[in-house]
Amino acid sequence: MNLPDVFEVTLKVIKVFEKLNIAYYIGGSLASSAFGIPRTTIDTDIVADIKPGQVSSLEELLKKEFYIDAAMVHDAIRYRSSFNIIHSEMLFKVDIFILKERPFDCQALSRRIQKAVSADTSQKIFFASPEDVILSKLEWYKMSGEVSDRQWNDILGILKVQGTQLDIQYLNKWAGDLNVSHLLKKAIDEAGQY
């Protein structure tokens, strides 16, 4: 799928979230592409604060265009995990990660940034901040055994593109809390920043 199609499907989900007052932000490769070096993606990652009472409305509003399983959504909320929905026509997957209750995730939600999806549209959606994308990707990189070139290159891309605009104190503080300080230092050194 090309980027316009990815955003078209993603916007359909975002509009439903906004209609239901579900706080969200885009993370993953779409966010790293927005703040770093763009790359193709096979899905969209969204972190969302979905409450149990919103599930039936969410299902009702999405089921015309997406495969969605309400039981999976309820399980994801219960276990603070994830579920996915699939666009019926384009077969594009959207991964929804339920907002975790740990301080970093709550902080990331409060720091989300509203950004236009393209230069030719006034449509704005919420993205994780560049710092929070880096920190999340450092966590994923560590959990994957530090072998994912995609995650690592996304991190380096944001560091190179954002440069001194990044809040290095914030990065260092949360990298320590998330136990990824050594990886942040390595990435900063490799990106040639600071």
C-alpha positions as CSV (number, residue, x, y, z in Angstrom):
1,M,0.0,0.0,0.0
2,N,1.2,3.5,-0.7
3,L,1.3,6.2,2.0
4,P,-1.9,8.0,0.9
5,D,-3.8,4.7,1.2
6,V,-2.3,4.0,4.6
7,F,-3.4,7.5,5.9
8,E,-6.8,7.0,4.3
9,V,-7.5,3.9,6.3
10,T,-5.8,5.3,9.4
11,L,-8.0,8.4,9.2
12,K,-11.2,6.3,9.1
13,V,-10.2,4.8,12.5
14,I,-9.1,8.1,13.9
15,K,-12.5,9.7,13.0
16,V,-14.3,7.0,14.9
17,F,-12.0,7.5,17.9
18,E,-12.6,11.2,17.9
19,K,-16.4,10.7,17.5
20,L,-16.3,8.5,20.7
21,N,-13.9,10.8,22.5
22,I,-11.2,8.1,22.7
23,A,-7.8,9.7,23.4
24,Y,-5.2,8.2,21.0
25,Y,-1.9,8.8,19.3
26,I,-0.1,7.3,16.3
27,G,3.1,5.5,17.1
28,G,5.3,3.0,15.3
29,S,6.7,3.4,11.8
30,L,4.1,6.0,10.8
31,A,5.3,8.2,13.7
32,S,8.9,7.6,13.0
33,S,8.3,8.4,9.3
34,A,6.6,11.7,10.3
35,F,9.5,12.8,12.5
36,G,12.4,11.0,10.9
37,I,13.2,9.2,7.6
38,P,10.0,7.9,5.8
39,R,9.7,4.2,5.1
40,T,7.0,1.9,3.9
41,T,4.9,0.2,6.5
42,I,2.7,-2.9,6.6
43,D,0.4,-1.6,9.3
44,T,-0.5,1.4,11.6
45,D,0.1,1.4,15.3
46,I,-2.2,3.4,17.5
47,V,-2.1,3.7,21.2
48,A,-5.6,4.4,22.5
49,D,-7.3,4.8,25.9
50,I,-10.4,2.7,25.1
51,K,-12.9,2.1,28.0
52,P,-15.1,-1.0,28.2
53,G,-18.2,1.1,27.8
54,Q,-17.0,2.3,24.4
55,V,-16.5,-1.1,22.8
56,S,-20.0,-1.7,21.4
57,S,-20.1,1.8,19.8
58,L,-16.6,1.3,18.5
59,E,-17.6,-2.0,16.9
60,E,-20.8,-0.6,15.5
61,L,-19.0,2.4,13.8
62,L,-16.1,0.3,12.4
63,K,-17.8,-3.0,11.4
64,K,-19.0,-1.6,8.0
65,E,-15.5,-1.2,6.7
66,F,-13.3,-3.2,9.1
67,Y,-13.1,-6.7,10.6
68,I,-13.3,-6.1,14.4
69,D,-13.8,-8.6,17.2
70,A,-15.4,-7.1,20.3
71,A,-14.2,-10.0,22.5
72,M,-10.6,-9.3,21.4
73,V,-11.1,-5.6,22.2
74,H,-12.5,-6.4,25.7
75,D,-9.5,-8.8,26.3
76,A,-7.0,-6.2,25.2
77,I,-8.6,-3.7,27.6
78,R,-8.6,-6.2,30.5
79,Y,-5.0,-7.2,30.0
80,R,-3.7,-3.8,28.8
81,S,-2.5,-5.5,25.6
82,S,-3.4,-5.0,21.9
83,F,-5.8,-6.0,19.2
84,N,-6.1,-5.4,15.5
85,I,-8.7,-4.4,13.0
86,I,-8.4,-5.1,9.3
87,H,-9.8,-2.9,6.5
88,S,-12.2,-5.2,4.5
89,E,-11.4,-3.8,1.1
90,M,-7.7,-2.9,1.3
91,L,-6.8,-5.7,3.8
92,F,-4.7,-3.2,5.7
93,K,-4.1,-3.9,9.4
94,V,-4.4,-1.4,12.2
95,D,-2.8,-2.5,15.5
96,I,-4.4,-0.9,18.5
97,F,-2.4,-0.9,21.7
98,I,-4.4,-0.1,24.9
99,L,-2.8,2.7,26.9
100,K,-0.9,1.1,29.8
101,E,-1.2,2.6,33.2
102,R,2.6,3.1,33.8
103,P,3.9,6.6,34.1
104,F,5.8,6.7,30.8
105,D,2.7,5.8,28.8
106,C,0.5,8.3,30.5
107,Q,3.2,11.0,30.0
108,A,3.5,10.0,26.3
109,L,-0.3,10.5,25.9
110,S,-0.1,13.9,27.6
111,R,2.8,15.0,25.2
112,R,1.2,13.9,22.0
113,I,1.5,16.3,19.1
114,Q,-1.2,17.2,16.5
115,K,0.3,17.2,13.1
116,A,-1.1,17.5,9.5
117,V,-1.0,14.2,7.6
118,S,0.2,15.9,4.4
119,A,1.0,19.3,3.1
120,D,-2.2,19.4,1.0
121,T,-4.7,18.8,3.8
122,S,-5.9,20.6,6.9
123,Q,-6.6,17.2,8.5
124,K,-4.5,16.9,11.7
125,I,-4.1,13.8,13.8
126,F,-2.2,13.1,17.0
127,F,1.2,11.5,16.9
128,A,3.5,10.5,19.8
129,S,6.2,13.1,20.3
130,P,9.5,12.4,18.6
131,E,11.1,11.7,22.0
132,D,8.4,9.2,22.9
133,V,8.7,7.5,19.5
134,I,12.4,7.1,20.2
135,L,11.8,5.7,23.7
136,S,9.1,3.3,22.6
137,K,11.2,2.1,19.7
138,L,14.2,1.6,22.1
139,E,12.0,-0.6,24.3
140,W,10.8,-2.6,21.3
141,Y,14.4,-2.9,20.0
142,K,15.5,-4.2,23.4
143,M,12.6,-6.6,23.7
144,S,13.4,-8.0,20.2
145,G,16.9,-9.0,21.4
146,E,18.5,-5.8,19.8
147,V,18.4,-7.3,16.3
148,S,15.7,-5.3,14.5
149,D,17.4,-3.1,11.9
150,R,14.0,-1.5,11.1
151,Q,13.5,-0.3,14.7
152,W,17.2,0.8,15.0
153,N,17.1,2.7,11.7
154,D,13.8,4.4,12.7
155,I,15.5,5.6,15.9
156,L,18.6,6.9,14.1
157,G,16.4,8.6,11.5
158,I,14.5,10.6,14.1
159,L,17.7,11.5,15.9
160,K,19.3,12.7,12.6
161,V,16.2,14.7,11.3
162,Q,15.1,16.2,14.7
163,G,18.7,16.8,15.9
164,T,19.0,19.5,18.6
165,Q,15.2,20.1,18.6
166,L,14.8,16.9,20.7
167,D,14.5,17.3,24.5
168,I,17.6,15.4,25.5
169,Q,16.9,15.8,29.3
170,Y,13.5,14.2,28.7
171,L,15.1,11.4,26.7
172,N,17.7,10.7,29.3
173,K,15.2,10.7,32.2
174,W,12.8,8.2,30.6
175,A,15.5,6.1,29.1
176,G,16.8,5.5,32.6
177,D,13.3,4.7,33.9
178,L,12.7,2.3,30.9
179,N,16.1,0.7,31.3
180,V,17.3,1.6,27.8
181,S,19.9,4.3,28.6
182,H,22.8,2.3,27.1
183,L,20.8,2.0,23.9
184,L,19.9,5.7,23.8
185,K,23.6,6.6,24.2
186,K,24.6,4.1,21.5
187,A,21.9,5.6,19.1
188,I,23.0,9.2,19.8
189,D,26.6,8.3,19.2
190,E,25.8,6.4,16.0
191,A,23.5,9.3,14.7
192,G,26.3,11.7,15.4
193,Q,24.1,14.0,17.6
194,Y,25.0,16.0,20.6
